[in-house]
Amino acid sequence: MARKSHSDSSDAAANPGRLKQIALTYKMTRRSDPKVGLVIAAVGIVVFGILLAIGFLIGHPVYLGILGFLLAFLAMAIVFGRRAEQAAFGQMEGQPGAAAAVLQNVGRGWTTTPAVAMNRSQDVIHRAVGRAGIVLVAEGNPNRLKSLLAAEKKRMARIVVDVPVHDILVGDGEGQVPLKKVRTTMLKLPRVLTAAQVTVANDRLRAMGDLMSNMPLPKGPMPKGMRMPRGGKSR
């Protein structure tokens, strides 16, 4: 009797996990987009119907039917992915730390540090470092964020020299970037640093510390009623 290979068993174990993840994603999407199922089904039927009709016209219904099935499945997957992404952003918008969640999925080549600066009103700045330089992503009240951004840039200027610094204010107002466009905005920034320069910048910023690592926490259990420091600086 042939023995099953390790790869076969791992693939079999992974498939139920993928199906479960797709099912959970569909349920999440349907909560904010109740018509997602109808839209996906309509896309599949239309694509398959068009290819099948072309097949009958040119005398190859079987070949075009198979091609139509494959293209219909692909179109359904693309539409589902986009609507699921829109639903996810819709649920995250307005939630504290939403920008940090987006930064964690920007892609390879970026090192992100959430909450490098924060004030008592919970306006917060996250940092990402990549080939485009340093990107400060701020979420909160635009007026308060201006001073918070200025303080963070001044703090970094002592450590990191000749590295471009970009800032993104998350929101739907003038001069702001919607949450769903933060990733694409960052990826469009010109890549001006080498990999070695990115490593040096990351090392220096890491040595400078961030809000959480520099916060003076007492040993033992955290006391009740502890508040954030007044300033937006981490020192």
Secondary structure, 3 states (H helix, E strand, C coil): CCCCCHHHHHHHHHHHHHHHHHHHHHHHHHHHCCCHHHHHHHHHHHHHHHHHHHHHHHCCHHHHHHHHHHHHHHHHHHHHHHHHHHHHHHHHCCCCCHHHHHHCCCCCCCEEEEEEEECCCCCEEEEEEECCEEEEEEECCHHHHHHHHHHHHHHHHCCCCCCCEEEEEECCCCCCECHHHHHHHHHCCCCCCCHHHHHHHHHHHHHHCCHHHHCCCCCCCCCCCCCCCCCCCCC
